[in-house]
Amino acid sequence: MERQRDGEKETQRDKGPGVDPSVSPSLRRSVPPSFPHTRLGLEVCLDNPPDALRGARFGLLMNQASVDSRPRYACDLLAAAFPDQLKALFSPQHGLWGEEQANMIESAHSRYEPLDLPVYSLYSETRRPTPAMLRGLDCLVVDLQDVGTRVYTFIWTVQQCLLACAAAGVRVVILDRPNPLGGHIVEGPMLDPPYQSFVGGWPIPLRHGLTLGELALLINDEQQIGGKIDVVPMEGWRREMLWSDLSPVGQASRLSRPAGQASPTNSEPQDKRDACPTSRPWIWPSPNMPRVETALLYPGQVLLEGTNVSEGRGTTLPFEVAGAPFIDPHRLVAELEQYDHPGLTLRPIRFVPTFDKWQGQPCGGGAFHIIDPRAVRSVATSVALLAAARKLYPRDFAWLPPPYEYEHINLPIDILFGSPRLRERLANSEPLVPAEIGELTAFDQAAWHRRTTRFRLY
């Protein structure tokens, strides 16, 4: 089968592992392309408000990463742009300020004092807006920074909002934001329906390649929620862009103009312009997502949450380091050398978590360094890490029991991976050979592309 895209034919044999079938071969190289600036859905909304917000009383689902390029909070900007219309704030897991840690550590309802507005926590005694919370609202606006991974609760909070708003007759407006992992590369496996949970509320792959707005459109349609939903798209975002390719409004990317050539929208001296970063700052959407590098490793490293191996919580580099007291770091890294780790280098390390698993205990393990972000396939690397730990330390390595994110029956690793296949394979005493990793994580990428095509906004 051939597909015409951008004047270039692509055949089935061009499709590499982990690459969306719509990607032309020229976009698979690891050389960063050049891009114009990107305007977030929030910024587009402020300049050109959707009809749904004109005169509407609305609530806003956000947290402290919901900012514009300056960076100013979405609630303050929308309250100023729509006087007396913003009536309530809603917060996802970790709370409005990203203060709370993970896994059923709930946030209390509160108030946002600068605007004297209630803040309803949707990670509390309820994960769905109640009728009382929605009473008097015409619309619920959503402005959240997702991280491009199925196992991240923000999209599932949006799913619950869609269900509640559909029942209450409240429209939902999503101000779209970039997928920091880009929109081309996808990684499996696909979630099996029996293992749906609050970290996977619908069958999608681990690294899905969609924006929050696109995912919401897909879920609303496929789940037949029937919600009234509008997405305010970004301007200037392309599927091949990583977070580091973003530049704020008024700035062209450093890569998009010749050296020494001034941006026509900036009158500052050239040396000051060149001294300033041209990419948008990464503001952590949750307390253990401090860097965009964290997000690149997260699709795979989140699997460690289902084990007694520390994923680095309690350190300054969560998901970028991993280990346990029973692991010899040099032995672990040597064992991992038999597997490919595209875009990454591994370094043996020791660390002491200040909280969470192995708090206060010295751990041996590995640090993952990103040398080519476009090449990183973290799921395969993390499956290899689990296989190595299970092989080297069969008496010490363990799968953690439930509960995990309000799931009390299925094991955490099964809802994280999306099925029991990984756990069952590693229960086999035979070592996991590199070719098996592809089999464990494989899914029908062409079918996923067909499923998502009509929901893609970019």
Backbone torsions as a table, in degrees:
resi	resn	phi	psi	omega
1	MET	NA	138.8	179.0
2	GLU	-116.9	146.5	177.0
3	ARG	-127.4	132.7	177.8
4	GLN	-90.0	126.3	179.8
5	ARG	-146.2	121.8	177.1
6	ASP	52.8	39.8	175.6
7	GLY	74.4	10.5	-175.7
8	GLU	-126.8	132.4	179.1
9	LYS	-83.4	139.5	178.1
10	GLU	-126.4	129.7	-180.0
11	THR	-108.9	168.1	-177.3
12	GLN	-58.0	-35.5	-176.5
13	ARG	-72.0	-11.9	177.6
14	ASP	-76.6	-13.0	-170.8
15	LYS	-81.7	113.0	179.3
16	GLY	-87.4	168.2	179.2
17	PRO	-64.9	135.3	177.0
18	GLY	75.1	13.5	-179.0
19	VAL	-113.1	129.6	176.6
20	ASP	-55.7	136.4	-177.0
21	PRO	-60.5	-16.9	-179.0
22	SER	-84.8	-3.4	-174.0
23	VAL	-80.7	125.3	175.1
24	SER	-73.6	150.7	-177.4
25	PRO	-55.6	-30.0	-177.9
26	SER	-65.6	-21.9	-178.3
27	LEU	-90.8	-4.5	-177.3
28	ARG	-87.3	-11.8	178.2
29	ARG	-67.8	156.1	-176.8
30	SER	-88.0	6.2	178.3
31	VAL	-78.2	122.1	-179.0
32	PRO	-62.3	128.0	176.7
33	PRO	-78.9	-178.5	179.4
34	SER	-104.0	142.9	-175.5
35	PHE	-138.0	151.9	169.4
36	PRO	-77.8	179.2	178.1
37	HIS	-72.5	159.0	-179.7
38	THR	-115.1	136.3	174.1
39	ARG	-109.0	126.4	179.7
40	LEU	-69.9	161.0	174.9
41	GLY	-56.4	-36.4	176.5
42	LEU	-59.0	-46.5	-177.9
43	GLU	-68.3	-37.9	176.7
44	VAL	-65.6	-41.5	-179.9
45	CYS	-61.4	-41.1	-178.9
46	LEU	-66.0	-33.8	179.9
47	ASP	-83.1	-31.9	-175.9
48	ASN	-141.2	78.8	-173.2
49	PRO	-61.1	140.0	174.7
50	PRO	-69.1	154.7	-178.8
51	ASP	-58.1	-32.0	-176.9
52	ALA	-61.9	-22.1	-178.5
53	LEU	-95.6	-9.5	-176.8
54	ARG	-70.9	109.6	179.9
55	GLY	75.6	5.2	-175.6
56	ALA	-86.1	145.1	168.7
57	ARG	-86.6	124.7	-172.8
58	PHE	-137.6	155.5	170.1
59	GLY	-104.4	167.1	-177.6
60	LEU	-136.4	120.3	173.1
61	LEU	-91.5	118.1	-173.2
62	MET	-159.0	174.5	166.1
63	ASN	-148.6	-168.1	-171.7
64	GLN	-71.2	-7.5	174.0
65	ALA	-91.5	0.3	179.6
66	SER	-85.9	83.3	-173.7
67	VAL	-133.8	165.0	171.6
68	ASP	-92.7	-164.9	-173.3
69	SER	-74.4	-7.2	-169.8
70	ARG	-86.1	-33.5	-0.6
71	PRO	-107.0	129.5	179.7
72	ARG	-117.8	147.1	-174.6
73	TYR	-69.9	141.8	-178.9
74	ALA	-58.5	-39.7	-177.6
75	CYS	-63.0	-41.0	179.7
76	ASP	-66.7	-40.8	-179.6
77	LEU	-67.3	-44.5	-178.6
78	LEU	-70.6	-35.1	177.3
79	ALA	-64.2	-37.7	178.7
80	ALA	-72.6	-36.2	-177.7
81	ALA	-76.5	-27.5	-177.9
82	PHE	-128.5	76.1	-174.1
83	PRO	-56.2	133.7	175.6
84	ASP	63.4	16.0	179.8
85	GLN	-103.8	-30.0	179.7
86	LEU	-79.1	119.1	-171.6
87	LYS	-111.6	-20.3	-177.4
88	ALA	-162.0	152.3	172.8
89	LEU	-110.7	150.2	175.9
90	PHE	-127.1	143.0	-179.2
91	SER	-123.0	147.9	177.6
92	PRO	-88.9	-165.8	175.2
93	GLN	-52.8	145.7	-179.6
94	HIS	82.3	-7.6	174.9
95	GLY	85.9	172.6	-178.1
96	LEU	-57.9	-36.6	-174.9
97	TRP	-103.2	8.4	178.4
98	GLY	64.0	35.0	-173.3
99	GLU	-87.4	-31.0	-170.1
100	GLU	-88.8	147.8	177.6
101	GLN	-79.2	-176.4	-168.6
102	ALA	-91.4	173.2	170.1
103	ASN	65.2	74.8	170.7
104	MET	69.0	21.2	168.5
105	ILE	-91.6	103.9	-167.8
106	GLU	-86.6	159.7	178.6
107	SER	-107.1	141.9	178.7
108	ALA	-82.1	155.0	169.6
109	HIS	-66.8	151.2	-175.6
110	SER	-154.6	-162.0	175.8
111	ARG	-133.0	148.5	172.2
112	TYR	-98.0	100.5	-168.9
113	GLU	-63.2	-39.0	-178.5
114	PRO	-57.0	-30.3	178.7
115	LEU	-110.7	-0.3	-177.8
116	ASP	51.8	52.3	-178.8
117	LEU	-119.0	145.5	173.8
118	PRO	-69.6	146.8	173.9
119	VAL	-116.6	111.2	179.5
120	TYR	-92.6	119.8	179.3
121	SER	-80.1	126.7	175.3
122	LEU	-100.8	21.7	168.8
123	TYR	-136.4	70.2	-172.9
124	SER	-144.9	-137.1	174.0
125	GLU	-69.1	-12.6	176.6
126	THR	-136.8	147.4	173.3
127	ARG	-112.7	8.3	177.7
128	ARG	-129.4	136.1	177.0
129	PRO	-56.9	133.4	178.5
130	THR	-82.6	161.1	175.1
131	PRO	-54.6	-35.1	179.7
132	ALA	-66.5	-37.7	178.5
133	MET	-65.8	-35.1	-176.6
134	LEU	-89.3	-9.0	-175.4
135	ARG	-61.0	130.8	179.1
136	GLY	87.9	-3.9	179.5
137	LEU	-95.4	140.5	172.5
138	ASP	-92.5	-22.9	-169.9
139	CYS	-154.9	147.1	171.7
140	LEU	-118.1	119.5	178.4
141	VAL	-93.7	138.1	179.4
142	VAL	-118.9	124.2	174.9
143	ASP	-137.6	89.8	-178.1
144	LEU	-128.9	143.3	175.5
145	GLN	-91.8	109.6	177.6
146	ASP	-84.4	171.9	-178.7
147	VAL	-122.1	9.9	171.9
148	GLY	79.6	15.8	-176.6
149	THR	-127.1	138.4	-179.7
150	ARG	-56.5	-39.0	-174.9
151	VAL	-86.6	66.3	175.8
152	TYR	-151.3	125.1	-163.1
153	THR	-75.4	-10.7	-172.9
154	PHE	-60.7	-44.1	-179.3
155	ILE	-67.1	-29.7	179.9
156	TRP	-78.8	-25.3	168.1
157	THR	-66.3	-40.9	176.2
158	VAL	-62.2	-41.1	176.9
159	GLN	-56.4	-44.9	178.9
160	GLN	-65.7	-35.0	176.6
161	CYS	-66.3	-40.3	177.5
162	LEU	-60.1	-43.6	179.3
163	LEU	-63.3	-45.9	-178.7
164	ALA	-67.1	-42.9	-177.9
165	CYS	-69.4	-35.6	176.3
166	ALA	-62.0	-41.1	179.5
167	ALA	-68.6	-30.8	-176.6
168	ALA	-94.3	-4.3	-177.7
169	GLY	72.2	29.8	-179.5
170	VAL	-103.4	129.9	179.7
171	ARG	-75.4	150.7	177.5
172	VAL	-116.6	129.2	176.4
173	VAL	-118.8	120.8	-179.1
174	ILE	-106.2	124.0	175.5
175	LEU	-91.2	106.2	-167.9
176	ASP	-73.4	150.4	178.9
177	ARG	-133.6	162.3	-177.3
178	PRO	-67.1	148.2	161.8
179	ASN	-79.1	114.9	-174.2
180	PRO	-65.5	-16.3	178.1
181	LEU	-92.1	2.4	-176.9
182	GLY	84.6	176.3	-175.7
183	GLY	-117.2	13.5	-178.8
184	HIS	-108.0	-46.0	-175.2
185	ILE	-80.3	132.4	176.2
186	VAL	-127.3	151.4	178.5
187	GLU	-137.8	136.7	177.9
188	GLY	-89.7	-176.9	12.7
189	PRO	-90.4	172.4	172.4
190	MET	-78.6	146.3	177.3
191	LEU	-73.9	128.6	172.8
192	ASP	-81.0	132.3	-175.8
193	PRO	-50.8	-37.1	179.6
194	PRO	-62.8	-11.3	-176.4
195	TYR	-111.6	22.5	174.2
196	GLN	-66.8	148.4	-177.5
197	SER	-162.7	-170.3	178.1
198	PHE	-77.7	-4.2	169.3
199	VAL	-111.2	22.1	177.1
200	GLY	177.6	83.1	-172.5
201	GLY	-92.8	1.8	179.9
202	TRP	-160.8	149.5	-176.9
203	PRO	-67.1	100.6	174.5
204	ILE	-138.4	160.3	179.0
205	PRO	-73.5	164.5	-178.4
206	LEU	-58.3	-51.6	174.4
207	ARG	-107.6	108.1	-163.5
208	HIS	-96.6	-21.9	176.6
209	GLY	76.5	18.2	180.0
210	LEU	-117.9	158.8	171.0
211	THR	-83.4	168.6	179.1
212	LEU	-60.6	-40.8	179.5
213	GLY	-64.3	-41.7	179.0
214	GLU	-65.4	-42.3	178.0
215	LEU	-62.9	-40.4	179.4
216	ALA	-63.1	-40.9	177.2
217	LEU	-62.1	-42.7	179.9
218	LEU	-63.3	-47.7	-177.3
219	ILE	-64.7	-43.5	179.7
220	ASN	-59.3	-38.9	-178.9
221	ASP	-77.8	-53.7	-173.3
222	GLU	-68.6	-34.8	179.1
223	GLN	-83.0	-4.9	179.6
224	GLN	55.2	46.5	179.0
225	ILE	-70.6	-37.6	178.8
226	GLY	79.3	19.3	178.9
227	GLY	-73.5	150.6	173.5
228	LYS	-87.2	112.4	-170.4
229	ILE	-133.1	134.0	174.0
230	ASP	-122.6	138.3	174.6
231	VAL	-114.9	125.1	173.0
232	VAL	-89.2	106.3	-174.1
233	PRO	-72.7	160.8	170.4
234	MET	-74.9	164.9	171.3
235	GLU	-116.3	132.2	175.7
236	GLY	89.5	-3.5	178.7
237	TRP	-85.4	138.0	177.4
238	ARG	-124.8	154.3	-173.2
239	ARG	-63.5	-27.3	-178.7
240	GLU	-80.7	-1.3	-175.7
241	MET	-84.0	132.1	166.7
242	LEU	-92.1	173.0	-178.7
243	TRP	-59.5	-37.3	-177.8
244	SER	-66.3	-13.4	178.2
245	ASP	-87.7	-6.7	-176.9
246	LEU	-77.4	143.9	171.1
247	SER	-135.0	144.1	-177.6
248	PRO	-67.6	166.5	176.7
249	VAL	-57.5	135.4	178.7
250	GLY	90.9	-4.6	178.5
251	GLN	-124.4	128.5	169.6
252	ALA	-84.1	149.7	178.6
253	SER	-60.0	144.4	175.7
254	ARG	-55.7	-30.4	-179.0
255	LEU	-79.2	-12.9	-171.4
256	SER	-98.9	2.0	176.6
257	ARG	-138.4	151.6	-179.7
258	PRO	-60.5	150.3	179.3
259	ALA	-56.9	133.7	178.1
260	GLY	85.9	-8.4	-179.4
261	GLN	-88.7	127.6	-176.1
262	ALA	-75.7	148.9	170.6
263	SER	-70.5	134.5	-176.3
264	PRO	-67.7	-14.2	-178.8
265	THR	-97.8	4.7	-173.9
266	ASN	-127.1	121.8	-176.5
267	SER	-99.1	5.5	179.2
268	GLU	-70.0	156.7	175.3
269	PRO	-55.8	148.9	-174.9
270	GLN	-59.3	-37.9	-176.6
271	ASP	-66.2	-32.9	178.1
272	LYS	-70.7	-39.4	179.1
273	ARG	-63.3	-44.1	-176.9
274	ASP	-70.4	-21.6	-180.0
275	ALA	-81.3	-13.4	-176.6
276	CYS	-96.5	143.5	177.0
277	PRO	-67.5	143.5	179.2
278	THR	-99.2	-7.9	178.0
279	SER	-92.6	154.6	177.4
280	ARG	-66.5	143.4	175.9
281	PRO	-67.6	142.9	173.8
282	TRP	-86.2	118.4	176.4
283	ILE	-106.9	121.6	-170.7
284	TRP	-60.0	124.8	177.7
285	PRO	-80.4	-14.9	175.7
286	SER	-149.3	158.1	-168.7
287	PRO	-64.1	-21.2	179.2
288	ASN	-108.6	27.4	173.4
289	MET	-126.1	57.4	-169.4
290	PRO	-74.1	-22.4	-175.6
291	ARG	-132.8	155.5	176.6
292	VAL	-66.8	-26.1	173.6
293	GLU	-61.0	-35.0	176.3
294	THR	-58.9	-44.7	-178.8
295	ALA	-62.7	-35.0	179.5
296	LEU	-66.8	-32.3	-179.7
297	LEU	-89.2	-18.4	-171.1
298	TYR	-60.9	-38.9	-177.3
299	PRO	-54.2	-35.2	177.5
300	GLY	-92.3	-46.0	-173.3
301	GLN	-66.7	-20.3	177.2
302	VAL	-64.4	-20.4	177.8
303	LEU	-62.1	-26.7	179.8
304	LEU	-64.3	-18.7	177.9
305	GLU	-62.5	-20.7	178.3
306	GLY	-90.2	10.1	-176.8
307	THR	-130.8	176.5	175.1
308	ASN	-92.3	12.7	171.8
309	VAL	-88.7	128.4	-179.9
310	SER	-66.7	133.0	174.1
311	GLU	-90.3	12.3	176.5
312	GLY	95.1	2.7	173.1
313	ARG	-61.4	143.4	-175.4
314	GLY	87.5	5.2	171.9
315	THR	-121.9	175.1	177.8
316	THR	-82.3	-2.3	-179.3
317	LEU	-130.8	60.3	178.6
318	PRO	-59.5	140.4	-179.5
319	PHE	68.5	-6.3	174.4
320	GLU	-100.4	-12.0	172.2
321	VAL	-129.4	156.1	179.5
322	ALA	-153.5	146.6	178.8
323	GLY	172.2	-176.5	179.8
324	ALA	-160.1	161.2	-179.2
325	PRO	-60.8	-27.9	-176.6
326	PHE	-85.8	-0.1	-175.4
327	ILE	-97.1	131.2	169.0
328	ASP	-87.5	115.5	-171.9
329	PRO	-60.8	-40.2	-178.6
330	HIS	-69.4	-37.8	177.9
331	ARG	-66.1	-40.0	179.0
332	LEU	-62.9	-49.8	-178.0
333	VAL	-64.3	-37.2	177.1
334	ALA	-63.0	-40.3	178.6
335	GLU	-65.0	-35.3	-178.2
336	LEU	-75.2	-11.5	-178.2
337	GLU	-66.1	-18.9	179.4
338	GLN	-75.1	-13.5	-178.8
339	TYR	-103.9	152.0	174.1
340	ASP	-80.2	141.8	177.5
341	HIS	-133.6	70.9	-175.1
342	PRO	-57.0	135.4	177.6
343	GLY	78.4	0.2	-173.9
344	LEU	-129.6	152.3	163.5
345	THR	-122.9	149.9	-178.3
346	LEU	-114.9	142.8	-177.8
347	ARG	-134.0	130.8	176.5
348	PRO	-69.8	135.4	-177.6
349	ILE	-144.2	169.5	167.3
350	ARG	-128.4	146.5	179.8
351	PHE	-154.2	162.7	179.2
352	VAL	-126.3	108.9	178.2
353	PRO	-64.8	139.6	177.3
354	THR	-88.3	-13.6	173.8
355	PHE	-157.4	175.7	179.2
356	ASP	70.0	-152.3	-175.0
357	LYS	-54.5	136.4	174.5
358	TRP	58.2	34.2	178.9
359	GLN	-52.9	126.6	177.1
360	GLY	75.5	4.5	-178.0
361	GLN	-110.7	134.8	178.1
362	PRO	-63.5	131.3	-178.8
363	CYS	-119.3	138.9	169.8
364	GLY	-98.9	148.5	-178.9
365	GLY	176.7	-148.8	-177.3
366	GLY	-132.7	152.0	172.0
367	ALA	-111.5	137.5	-177.4
368	PHE	-106.4	122.0	-179.0
369	HIS	-111.8	128.2	-178.9
370	ILE	-87.1	120.1	177.6
371	ILE	-109.6	-17.4	178.1
372	ASP	-149.6	91.8	-172.7
373	PRO	-60.0	-30.5	-179.2
374	ARG	-72.9	-17.7	-178.7
375	ALA	-94.7	-12.2	-172.7
376	VAL	-65.0	131.7	172.3
377	ARG	-129.7	85.6	-167.2
378	SER	-71.9	-26.2	-178.3
379	VAL	-63.1	-47.2	179.1
380	ALA	-61.1	-41.2	179.5
381	THR	-63.7	-41.2	-177.7
382	SER	-73.2	-34.2	174.1
383	VAL	-61.9	-41.6	176.6
384	ALA	-62.6	-39.8	178.8
385	LEU	-61.8	-44.4	179.0
386	LEU	-65.8	-39.9	178.8
387	ALA	-63.1	-40.9	179.6
388	ALA	-65.8	-44.7	179.9
389	ALA	-63.7	-40.3	179.4
390	ARG	-66.6	-38.5	-179.5
391	LYS	-70.8	-46.3	-174.4
392	LEU	-74.8	-31.6	-172.5
393	TYR	-133.1	60.0	-175.0
394	PRO	-62.7	-26.0	179.7
395	ARG	-85.0	-18.4	-176.5
396	ASP	-103.9	-39.2	-179.1
397	PHE	-64.6	139.6	-178.3
398	ALA	-149.9	149.1	170.6
399	TRP	-85.8	135.6	-179.5
400	LEU	-77.9	147.9	178.7
401	PRO	-84.3	164.4	170.6
402	PRO	-70.5	167.3	9.0
403	PRO	-83.8	156.3	177.2
404	TYR	-149.6	119.3	-179.7
405	GLU	47.0	50.4	174.4
406	TYR	70.6	10.8	172.8
407	GLU	-99.4	122.3	-173.1
408	HIS	-112.4	1.7	-177.0
409	ILE	-117.4	-61.4	-178.9
410	ASN	-69.1	146.7	177.5
411	LEU	-65.5	145.4	179.2
412	PRO	-53.4	-42.5	-177.6
413	ILE	-63.3	-31.7	-178.7
414	ASP	-72.2	-38.4	178.3
415	ILE	-77.4	-26.5	175.8
416	LEU	-70.7	-49.0	-179.0
417	PHE	-74.2	-28.9	179.4
418	GLY	103.2	-0.4	179.1
419	SER	-173.1	170.1	177.6
420	PRO	-86.3	7.4	-171.5
421	ARG	-62.1	-42.1	-179.3
422	LEU	-64.9	-48.2	-179.3
423	ARG	-61.3	-43.9	-178.9
424	GLU	-65.8	-37.5	179.3
425	ARG	-67.9	-40.8	-178.4
426	LEU	-74.0	-13.5	173.7
427	ALA	-71.4	-20.2	176.2
428	ASN	-72.8	135.3	-177.5
429	SER	-72.9	-13.0	177.8
430	GLU	-69.4	131.9	178.8
431	PRO	-59.3	146.8	178.0
432	LEU	-79.6	116.2	179.2
433	VAL	-84.3	153.7	-175.5
434	PRO	-52.5	-39.0	-177.7
435	ALA	-62.5	-27.4	-178.4
436	GLU	-71.3	-24.7	179.7
437	ILE	-61.9	-43.6	177.3
438	GLY	-61.1	-35.9	178.9
439	GLU	-68.3	-39.7	-178.9
440	LEU	-67.6	-35.5	-174.6
441	THR	-98.8	-0.9	-174.9
442	ALA	-68.7	147.4	169.4
443	PHE	-154.4	168.1	-175.8
444	ASP	-78.4	93.6	-177.2
445	GLN	-68.2	-34.8	178.2
446	ALA	-64.2	-39.5	177.9
447	ALA	-66.4	-39.6	177.0
448	TRP	-62.1	-41.3	178.2
449	HIS	-62.8	-41.9	178.7
450	ARG	-64.3	-39.1	179.0
451	ARG	-61.9	-37.8	-169.5
452	THR	-95.8	-12.3	-172.0
453	THR	-54.3	-46.6	-174.6
454	ARG	-74.5	-9.0	178.2
455	PHE	-101.2	-5.5	-177.5
456	ARG	-75.7	131.0	-177.6
457	LEU	-100.8	-6.2	-173.3
458	TYR	-135.6	NA	NA
